[in-house]
Structures are given as C-alpha cells and as structure tokens.
Amino acid sequence: MMGPKTTQLIAVLEQIGQLLDSDGEKHWRKWLASVRSQLINSDYSGVEYLLDAYGGMGSFNDLVIGQVMVGGRLSWQTDAQEANDKLSALRGEAYELAQYIKHHHELGVRKYGELK
C-alpha cells in the first residue's frame, strides 16, 4: 500500500501530464508516464528518476510550454504565461513531494528493485 504523499505525487504528475498533453509535449510526457508507472508499482526508483530530471541544462525544470511556430517564427500562445505558471507550481510541488518520499522512504515496498 502506498503512502499519502506518494498518492499525492501521482495526482500531481497526472496534472502535469494533462498540461503536457495539451501542449503536445512528447519527450517529457513519455518520461512522466514512466515515473508515474514506477510509483504506482511501488518502485522507489521512480522517485530517483523524477528527482534526477531536475537541475542541469535541458532538465525538466527548464521546460517551457505554450510556444508554437507561426510562419517559421516562434510565437507564444495566448495562455502561455498561465500554463507556465501552473507548470512551475506543479513541478515544484512534485519535487517537494519526491524529496519528502526520498527522505522518509514512504513507498517502503521496494528500493531499487529489492524487497525492503
């Protein structure tokens, strides 16, 4: 049975997934689906996989959504600021929840594929 913070993290990841789907973002959406699947299966490596995507050039926290090509030029969609604010808030919440789970070992079933 997963803990409440893990359940909460999965819900946040679902919200991020909806944002990425609405933007047509495929790379990070695929990564997100993998993290979510690992967490649902009580696989602790999902927490590490999530946290590893934060920091460094080209990382998840660098992702900006709401841009489209119009006439060969990059342009912002009308709701881009709102979408990016929401993404930023959810991304921060996911990070904080993952840090909590990491430090409190909330999943408790498997860590790196081994029974605890």
DSSP file (Angstrom, degrees, kcal/mol; ACC not computed):
  #  RESIDUE AA STRUCTURE BP1 BP2  ACC     N-H-->O    O-->H-N    N-H-->O    O-->H-N    TCO  KAPPA ALPHA  PHI   PSI    X-CA   Y-CA   Z-CA
    1    1 A M              0   0    0      0, 0.0     2,-0.2     0, 0.0   108,-0.0   0.000 360.0 360.0 360.0 132.5    0.0    0.0    0.0
    2    2 A M        -     0   0    0      1,-0.1   105,-0.1    38,-0.1   106,-0.0  -0.533 360.0-112.2 -86.9 153.5    1.4    3.4   -0.9
    3    3 A G     >  -     0   0    0    103,-0.2     4,-2.1    -2,-0.2     5,-0.2  -0.208  29.2-102.4 -77.9 171.0    1.5    6.3    1.5
    4    4 A P  H  > S+     0   0    0      0, 0.0     4,-2.3     0, 0.0     5,-0.1   0.840 119.7  52.9 -65.2 -35.1   -0.4    9.5    1.2
    5    5 A K  H  > S+     0   0    0      2,-0.2     4,-2.5     1,-0.2     5,-0.1   0.875 109.5  49.7 -69.0 -35.8    2.5   11.6   -0.1
    6    6 A T  H  > S+     0   0    0      2,-0.2     4,-2.4     1,-0.2    -1,-0.2   0.919 111.0  49.1 -67.3 -42.9    3.0    9.1   -2.9
    7    7 A T  H  X S+     0   0    0     -4,-2.1     4,-1.8     1,-0.2    -2,-0.2   0.910 112.5  48.8 -60.0 -42.6   -0.7    9.2   -3.8
    8    8 A Q  H  X S+     0   0    0     -4,-2.3     4,-2.1     2,-0.2    -2,-0.2   0.899 109.6  52.0 -64.7 -41.9   -0.5   13.0   -3.8
    9    9 A L  H  X S+     0   0    0     -4,-2.5     4,-2.7     1,-0.2    -2,-0.2   0.909 107.5  52.0 -62.0 -42.9    2.6   12.9   -6.0
   10   10 A I  H  X S+     0   0    0     -4,-2.4     4,-1.9     1,-0.2    -1,-0.2   0.899 109.2  50.5 -60.6 -40.7    0.9   10.6   -8.5
   11   11 A A  H  X S+     0   0    0     -4,-1.8     4,-1.8     2,-0.2    -1,-0.2   0.896 110.5  49.1 -64.6 -40.1   -2.0   13.1   -8.7
   12   12 A V  H  X S+     0   0    0     -4,-2.1     4,-2.4     1,-0.2    -2,-0.2   0.911 109.4  52.2 -65.2 -42.1    0.3   16.0   -9.3
   13   13 A L  H  X S+     0   0    0     -4,-2.7     4,-2.5     1,-0.2    -1,-0.2   0.866 106.6  53.9 -62.5 -35.8    2.1   14.0  -12.0
   14   14 A E  H  X S+     0   0    0     -4,-1.9     4,-1.9     2,-0.2    -1,-0.2   0.901 108.5  49.2 -64.0 -40.4   -1.3   13.4  -13.6
   15   15 A Q  H  X S+     0   0    0     -4,-1.8     4,-1.8     2,-0.2    -2,-0.2   0.906 111.3  48.7 -65.4 -41.6   -2.0   17.2  -13.6
   16   16 A I  H  X S+     0   0    0     -4,-2.4     4,-2.6     1,-0.2    -2,-0.2   0.918 108.8  54.9 -62.5 -42.0    1.4   17.9  -15.2
   17   17 A G  H  X S+     0   0    0     -4,-2.5     4,-2.7     1,-0.2    -2,-0.2   0.881 105.3  52.1 -58.5 -40.0    0.7   15.2  -17.8
   18   18 A Q  H  X S+     0   0    0     -4,-1.9     4,-2.3     2,-0.2    -1,-0.2   0.901 109.9  49.1 -64.5 -40.6   -2.5   16.9  -18.7
   19   19 A L  H  X S+     0   0    0     -4,-1.8     4,-1.1     2,-0.2    -2,-0.2   0.928 112.7  47.2 -63.0 -45.0   -0.7   20.2  -19.2
   20   20 A L  H  X>S+     0   0    0     -4,-2.6     5,-2.2     1,-0.2     4,-0.8   0.891 111.3  51.6 -65.9 -39.1    2.0   18.5  -21.4
   21   21 A D  H ><5S+     0   0    0     -4,-2.7     3,-0.9     1,-0.2    -1,-0.2   0.923 107.8  51.7 -61.2 -44.4   -0.7   16.7  -23.4
   22   22 A S  H 3<5S+     0   0    0     -4,-2.3    -1,-0.2     1,-0.3    -2,-0.2   0.752 113.0  46.1 -66.8 -22.2   -2.5   20.0  -24.1
   23   23 A D  H 3<5S-     0   0    0     -4,-1.1    -1,-0.3    -3,-0.2    -2,-0.2   0.554 111.0-120.6 -93.5 -10.4    0.8   21.5  -25.3
   24   24 A G  T <<5 +     0   0    0     -3,-0.9     2,-0.5    -4,-0.8    -3,-0.2   0.681  54.4 160.6  77.9  17.3    1.7   18.5  -27.4
   25   25 A E      < +     0   0    0     -5,-2.2    -1,-0.3    -6,-0.2     4,-0.1  -0.628   9.5 170.9 -76.2 118.5    4.9   17.9  -25.5
   26   26 A K     >  +     0   0    0     -2,-0.5     4,-2.3     3,-0.1     5,-0.2   0.855  62.7  56.1-100.7 -41.9    6.1   14.4  -26.1
   27   27 A H  H  > S+     0   0    0      1,-0.2     4,-1.8     2,-0.2     5,-0.1   0.962 115.9  35.8 -59.9 -55.7    9.6   13.9  -24.7
   28   28 A W  H  > S+     0   0    0      1,-0.2     4,-2.6     2,-0.2    -1,-0.2   0.791 113.7  59.9 -71.8 -26.0    8.8   14.9  -21.1
   29   29 A R  H  > S+     0   0    0      2,-0.2     4,-2.2     1,-0.2    -1,-0.2   0.909 106.0  47.6 -65.7 -41.1    5.3   13.3  -21.3
   30   30 A K  H  X S+     0   0    0     -4,-2.3     4,-1.7     2,-0.2    -2,-0.2   0.917 112.9  48.5 -65.0 -43.3    6.9    9.9  -22.0
   31   31 A W  H  X S+     0   0    0     -4,-1.8     4,-2.2    -5,-0.2    -2,-0.2   0.924 110.5  51.7 -61.2 -44.4    9.3   10.4  -19.1
   32   32 A L  H  X S+     0   0    0     -4,-2.6     4,-2.7     1,-0.2    -2,-0.2   0.891 106.3  53.6 -61.1 -41.4    6.5   11.4  -16.8
   33   33 A A  H  X S+     0   0    0     -4,-2.2     4,-2.3     1,-0.2    -1,-0.2   0.877 108.7  50.4 -61.8 -37.6    4.5    8.3  -17.8
   34   34 A S  H  X S+     0   0    0     -4,-1.7     4,-2.3     2,-0.2    -2,-0.2   0.928 111.0  47.4 -66.8 -45.4    7.4    6.2  -16.8
   35   35 A V  H  X S+     0   0    0     -4,-2.2     4,-2.4     1,-0.2    -2,-0.2   0.942 113.0  49.3 -59.2 -48.4    7.8    7.9  -13.4
   36   36 A R  H  X S+     0   0    0     -4,-2.7     4,-2.6     1,-0.2    -1,-0.2   0.908 110.2  50.7 -59.7 -44.4    4.1    7.6  -12.7
   37   37 A S  H  X S+     0   0    0     -4,-2.3     4,-1.8     1,-0.2    -1,-0.2   0.909 109.6  50.6 -61.1 -43.3    4.1    3.9  -13.6
   38   38 A Q  H  <>S+     0   0    0     -4,-2.3     5,-3.1     1,-0.2    -1,-0.2   0.922 112.0  47.3 -61.8 -43.5    7.1    3.2  -11.3
   39   39 A L  H ><5S+     0   0    0     -4,-2.4     3,-1.9     1,-0.2    -2,-0.2   0.911 109.0  52.9 -66.0 -42.0    5.4    5.0   -8.4
   40   40 A I  H 3<5S+     0   0    0     -4,-2.6    -1,-0.2     1,-0.3    -2,-0.2   0.849 109.0  51.2 -60.9 -33.2    2.1    3.1   -9.0
   41   41 A N  T 3<5S-     0   0    0     -4,-1.8    -1,-0.3    -5,-0.2    -2,-0.2   0.205 118.3-114.5 -88.6  15.8    4.0   -0.1   -8.9
   42   42 A S  T < 5 +     0   0    0     -3,-1.9    68,-0.9     1,-0.2     2,-0.8   0.818  63.1 154.6  55.0  35.0    5.7    1.0   -5.5
   43   43 A D  B > < -a  110   0A   0     -5,-3.1     3,-2.1    -6,-0.2     4,-0.3  -0.847  35.8-156.6 -96.3 109.4    9.1    1.1   -7.3
   44   44 A Y  T >> S+     0   0    0     66,-1.6     3,-1.6    -2,-0.8     4,-1.2   0.751  85.4  76.0 -58.2 -27.3   11.2    3.5   -5.3
   45   45 A S  H 3> S+     0   0    0      1,-0.3     4,-2.8     2,-0.2    -1,-0.3   0.736  82.4  69.7 -61.2 -19.6   13.4    4.2   -8.4
   46   46 A G  H <> S+     0   0    0     -3,-2.1     4,-2.0     2,-0.2    -1,-0.3   0.858  96.5  51.8 -63.0 -35.4   10.6    6.3   -9.7
   47   47 A V  H <> S+     0   0    0     -3,-1.6     4,-2.6    -4,-0.3    -2,-0.2   0.937 112.7  44.0 -65.4 -47.2   11.4    8.9   -7.0
   48   48 A E  H  X S+     0   0    0     -4,-1.2     4,-2.5     2,-0.2    -2,-0.2   0.901 111.8  53.4 -64.5 -41.0   15.0    8.9   -8.0
   49   49 A Y  H  X S+     0   0    0     -4,-2.8     4,-0.6     2,-0.2    -1,-0.2   0.888 111.4  47.1 -61.4 -39.7   14.1    9.1  -11.7
   50   50 A L  H >< S+     0   0    0     -4,-2.0     3,-1.2     1,-0.2     4,-0.2   0.957 113.9  45.7 -65.2 -52.0   11.9   12.1  -11.0
   51   51 A L  H >< S+     0   0    0     -4,-2.6     3,-1.6     1,-0.3    -2,-0.2   0.830 104.6  62.6 -64.7 -32.6   14.5   13.9   -8.9
   52   52 A D  H 3< S+     0   0    0     -4,-2.5    -1,-0.3     1,-0.3    -2,-0.2   0.722  94.4  63.5 -64.6 -20.7   17.3   13.2  -11.4
   53   53 A A  T << S+     0   0    0     -3,-1.2     7,-2.7    -4,-0.6     8,-0.6   0.529  87.1  86.8 -83.4  -5.5   15.4   15.2  -14.1
   54   54 A Y  S <  S+     0   0    0     -3,-1.6    -4,-0.0    -4,-0.2     0, 0.0  -0.805  80.6  23.9 -96.2 134.1   15.7   18.4  -12.0
   55   55 A G  S    S+     0   0    0     -2,-0.4     5,-0.2     1,-0.2     7,-0.1   0.191  82.3  64.0  95.0 147.6   18.8   20.6  -12.4
   56   56 A G  S >  S-     0   0    0      3,-0.1     3,-1.5     2,-0.1    -1,-0.2   0.039  92.9 -46.4  87.2 161.0   21.3   21.0  -15.2
   57   57 A M  T 3  S+     0   0    0      1,-0.3     5,-0.0     5,-0.0     0, 0.0  -0.396 126.8  14.2 -66.6 134.7   20.9   22.3  -18.7
   58   58 A G  T 3  S+     0   0    0      1,-0.2    -1,-0.3    -2,-0.1    -2,-0.1   0.644  94.4 146.6  77.8  15.5   17.9   20.9  -20.6
   59   59 A S    X   -     0   0    0     -3,-1.5     3,-1.9     1,-0.1     4,-0.4  -0.217  66.4 -96.1 -80.8 173.4   16.3   19.5  -17.4
   60   60 A F  G >  S+     0   0    0     -7,-2.7     3,-1.4     1,-0.3    -6,-0.2   0.854 123.6  58.3 -58.0 -37.7   12.7   19.2  -16.6
   61   61 A N  G 3  S+     0   0    0     -8,-0.6    -1,-0.3     1,-0.3    -7,-0.1   0.571 100.1  59.4 -74.6  -4.5   12.7   22.4  -14.7
   62   62 A D  G <  S+     0   0    0     -3,-1.9    -1,-0.3    -6,-0.1    -2,-0.2   0.544  78.6 120.5 -90.3 -10.8   13.9   24.2  -17.8
   63   63 A L    <   -     0   0    0     -3,-1.4     2,-0.4    -4,-0.4    -3,-0.0  -0.320  41.7-172.2 -62.5 130.0   10.8   23.1  -19.8
   64   64 A V        -     0   0    0     -2,-0.1     2,-0.2    23,-0.0     3,-0.2  -0.989   4.4-168.6-121.6 131.5    8.7   26.0  -21.2
   65   65 A I        +     0   0    0     -2,-0.4    19,-0.2    15,-0.2     3,-0.1  -0.660  54.6  62.3-112.7 171.2    5.4   25.3  -22.8
   66   66 A G        +     0   0    0      1,-0.3    11,-3.2    -2,-0.2     2,-0.4   0.662  68.6 126.4  90.8  17.2    3.0   27.4  -24.9
   67   67 A Q  E     +C   76   0B   0      9,-0.2     2,-0.3    -3,-0.2    -1,-0.3  -0.877  30.6 176.3-109.2 142.7    5.2   28.1  -27.8
   68   68 A V  E     -C   75   0B   0      7,-2.9     7,-3.2    -2,-0.4     2,-0.6  -0.961  32.8-113.0-138.5 156.1    4.3   27.4  -31.5
   69   69 A M  E     +C   74   0B   0     -2,-0.3     2,-0.5     5,-0.2     5,-0.2  -0.814  34.1 179.0 -90.4 126.0    5.8   28.0  -34.8
   70   70 A V  E >  S-C   73   0B   0      3,-3.4     3,-1.4    -2,-0.6    -2,-0.0  -0.971  72.2 -17.5-129.6 114.8    3.9   30.6  -36.9
   71   71 A G  T 3  S-     0   0    0     -2,-0.5    -1,-0.1     1,-0.3     3,-0.1   0.862 128.7 -52.0  59.6  36.4    5.3   31.4  -40.3
   72   72 A G  T 3  S+     0   0    0      1,-0.2     2,-0.4     0, 0.0    -1,-0.3   0.542 120.5 105.1  78.1   6.5    8.7   30.0  -39.5
   73   73 A R  E <  S-C   70   0B   0     -3,-1.4    -3,-3.4    -5,-0.0     2,-0.3  -0.934  75.5-112.9-122.0 145.1    8.9   32.1  -36.3
   74   74 A L  E     +C   69   0B   0     -2,-0.4     2,-0.3    -5,-0.2    -5,-0.2  -0.574  42.2 177.8 -73.9 132.1    8.5   31.1  -32.7
   75   75 A S  E     -C   68   0B   0     -7,-3.2    -7,-2.9    -2,-0.3     2,-0.4  -0.953  27.1-117.0-136.7 153.8    5.4   32.6  -31.1
   76   76 A W  E     -C   67   0B   0     -2,-0.3    -9,-0.2    -9,-0.2     2,-0.1  -0.724  25.9-125.6 -91.5 138.9    3.6   32.4  -27.7
   77   77 A Q    >   -     0   0    0    -11,-3.2     3,-1.6    -2,-0.4     4,-0.3  -0.433  31.3-108.1 -72.7 158.9    0.1   31.1  -27.4
   78   78 A T  T 3  S+     0   0    0      1,-0.3     3,-0.3     2,-0.1     4,-0.2   0.813 118.3  40.9 -62.5 -31.3   -2.3   33.4  -25.6
   79   79 A D  T 3> S+     0   0    0      1,-0.2     4,-2.5     2,-0.1    -1,-0.3   0.155  81.0 113.4-102.0  19.2   -2.4   31.3  -22.4
   80   80 A A  H <> S+     0   0    0     -3,-1.6     4,-2.7     1,-0.2     5,-0.2   0.893  74.6  50.6 -60.8 -43.4    1.3   30.6  -22.3
   81   81 A Q  H  > S+     0   0    0     -4,-0.3     4,-2.3    -3,-0.3    -1,-0.2   0.936 113.1  45.7 -62.3 -46.1    2.0   32.6  -19.2
   82   82 A E  H  > S+     0   0    0      2,-0.2     4,-2.3     1,-0.2    -1,-0.2   0.915 113.7  49.6 -62.4 -43.8   -0.8   31.0  -17.2
   83   83 A A  H  X S+     0   0    0     -4,-2.5     4,-2.6     1,-0.2    -2,-0.2   0.900 112.7  46.9 -63.6 -41.3    0.2   27.5  -18.4
   84   84 A N  H  X S+     0   0    0     -4,-2.7     4,-2.6     2,-0.2    -1,-0.2   0.855 110.3  52.4 -71.4 -34.4    3.8   28.0  -17.5
   85   85 A D  H  X S+     0   0    0     -4,-2.3     4,-2.2    -5,-0.2    -2,-0.2   0.919 112.4  45.9 -63.3 -42.7    2.9   29.4  -14.1
   86   86 A K  H  X S+     0   0    0     -4,-2.3     4,-2.6     2,-0.2     5,-0.2   0.920 113.0  49.7 -66.0 -44.1    0.8   26.3  -13.5
   87   87 A L  H  X S+     0   0    0     -4,-2.6     4,-3.0     1,-0.2     5,-0.2   0.921 110.5  50.8 -59.8 -44.3    3.5   24.0  -14.7
   88   88 A S  H  X S+     0   0    0     -4,-2.6     4,-2.2     2,-0.2    -1,-0.2   0.913 111.6  46.9 -61.0 -44.3    6.1   25.7  -12.5
   89   89 A A  H  X S+     0   0    0     -4,-2.2     4,-2.3     2,-0.2    -1,-0.2   0.928 115.9  44.4 -64.2 -45.7    3.8   25.4   -9.4
   90   90 A L  H  X S+     0   0    0     -4,-2.6     4,-2.7     2,-0.2    -2,-0.2   0.895 111.8  52.9 -66.6 -39.9    3.1   21.7  -10.1
   91   91 A R  H  X S+     0   0    0     -4,-3.0     4,-2.1    -5,-0.2    -1,-0.2   0.909 110.9  47.7 -61.9 -42.6    6.7   21.0  -10.9
   92   92 A G  H  X S+     0   0    0     -4,-2.2     4,-2.4    -5,-0.2    -2,-0.2   0.901 111.7  49.9 -64.1 -41.6    7.8   22.5   -7.6
   93   93 A E  H  X S+     0   0    0     -4,-2.3     4,-2.5     2,-0.2    -2,-0.2   0.909 109.9  50.7 -63.8 -41.9    5.1   20.5   -5.7
   94   94 A A  H  X S+     0   0    0     -4,-2.7     4,-2.5     2,-0.2    -2,-0.2   0.911 110.7  49.8 -61.5 -42.7    6.2   17.3   -7.4
   95   95 A Y  H  X S+     0   0    0     -4,-2.1     4,-2.5     2,-0.2    -2,-0.2   0.935 111.4  47.8 -61.5 -47.9    9.8   18.0   -6.4
   96   96 A E  H  X S+     0   0    0     -4,-2.4     4,-2.2     1,-0.2    -2,-0.2   0.908 113.3  47.9 -62.1 -42.9    8.9   18.7   -2.8
   97   97 A L  H  X S+     0   0    0     -4,-2.5     4,-2.6     2,-0.2    -1,-0.2   0.913 111.8  49.8 -64.7 -42.6    6.8   15.5   -2.6
   98   98 A A  H  X S+     0   0    0     -4,-2.5     4,-2.7     1,-0.2    -2,-0.2   0.899 110.0  51.0 -64.3 -39.8    9.5   13.4   -4.1
   99   99 A Q  H  X S+     0   0    0     -4,-2.5     4,-2.5     2,-0.2    -1,-0.2   0.913 110.3  49.8 -62.0 -42.2   12.1   14.8   -1.7
  100  100 A Y  H  X S+     0   0    0     -4,-2.2     4,-1.9     2,-0.2    -2,-0.2   0.948 112.3  46.8 -60.4 -48.8    9.7   14.0    1.2
  101  101 A I  H  X>S+     0   0    0     -4,-2.6     4,-1.4     1,-0.2     5,-1.0   0.910 111.8  51.6 -61.4 -42.5    9.3   10.5    0.0
  102  102 A K  H  <5S+     0   0    0     -4,-2.7    -1,-0.2     1,-0.2     3,-0.2   0.925 114.8  41.6 -60.0 -45.4   13.0   10.0   -0.6
  103  103 A H  H  <5S+     0   0    0     -4,-2.5    -1,-0.2     1,-0.2    -2,-0.2   0.711 124.5  36.1 -79.2 -19.9   13.8   11.2    2.9
  104  104 A H  H  <5S-     0   0    0     -4,-1.9    -1,-0.2    -5,-0.2    -2,-0.2   0.385  96.5-133.9-111.9   1.4   11.0    9.3    4.7
  105  105 A H  T  <5 +     0   0    0     -4,-1.4    -3,-0.2    -3,-0.2    -4,-0.1   0.894  39.6 169.0  47.3  48.7   11.1    6.2    2.4
  106  106 A E      < +     0   0    0     -5,-1.0  -103,-0.2     1,-0.2    -1,-0.1   0.836  66.4  58.7 -63.6 -34.7    7.3    6.4    2.2
  107  107 A L  S    S+     0   0    0     -6,-0.2    -1,-0.2     1,-0.2     4,-0.1   0.956  72.7 170.3 -62.1 -48.2    7.0    3.8   -0.6
  108  108 A G        +     0   0    0      1,-0.2     8,-0.2     2,-0.1    -1,-0.2   0.357  48.1  88.3  63.4  -5.7    8.7    1.2    1.7
  109  109 A V  S    S+     0   0    0      1,-0.3     7,-1.6   -67,-0.2     2,-0.4   0.935  97.5   3.1 -90.0 -55.2    8.0   -1.8   -0.6
  110  110 A R  E     -aB  43 115A   0    -68,-0.9   -66,-1.6     5,-0.2     2,-0.5  -0.996  53.6-165.9-135.9 138.0   10.9   -1.8   -3.0
  111  111 A K  E >  S- B   0 114A   0      3,-1.8     3,-1.3    -2,-0.4   -68,-0.1  -0.971  85.3 -18.6-122.1 115.2   14.0    0.2   -3.2
  112  112 A Y  T 3  S-     0   0    0     -2,-0.5    -1,-0.1     1,-0.3     3,-0.1   0.882 129.0 -51.9  55.4  41.1   15.8   -0.2   -6.5
  113  113 A G  T 3  S+     0   0    0      1,-0.2     2,-0.3     0, 0.0    -1,-0.3   0.461 113.3 113.2  82.3   0.9   14.0   -3.5   -7.1
  114  114 A E  E <  S-B  111   0A   0     -3,-1.3    -3,-1.8     2,-0.0    -1,-0.2  -0.810  70.9-111.0-108.0 148.3   14.8   -5.1   -3.8
  115  115 A L  E      B  110   0A   0     -2,-0.3    -5,-0.2    -5,-0.2    -6,-0.1  -0.535 360.0 360.0 -72.8 140.3   12.4   -6.0   -1.1
  116  116 A K              0   0    0     -7,-1.6    -1,-0.1    -2,-0.2    -6,-0.1   0.425 360.0 360.0 -91.2 360.0   12.8   -3.9    2.0
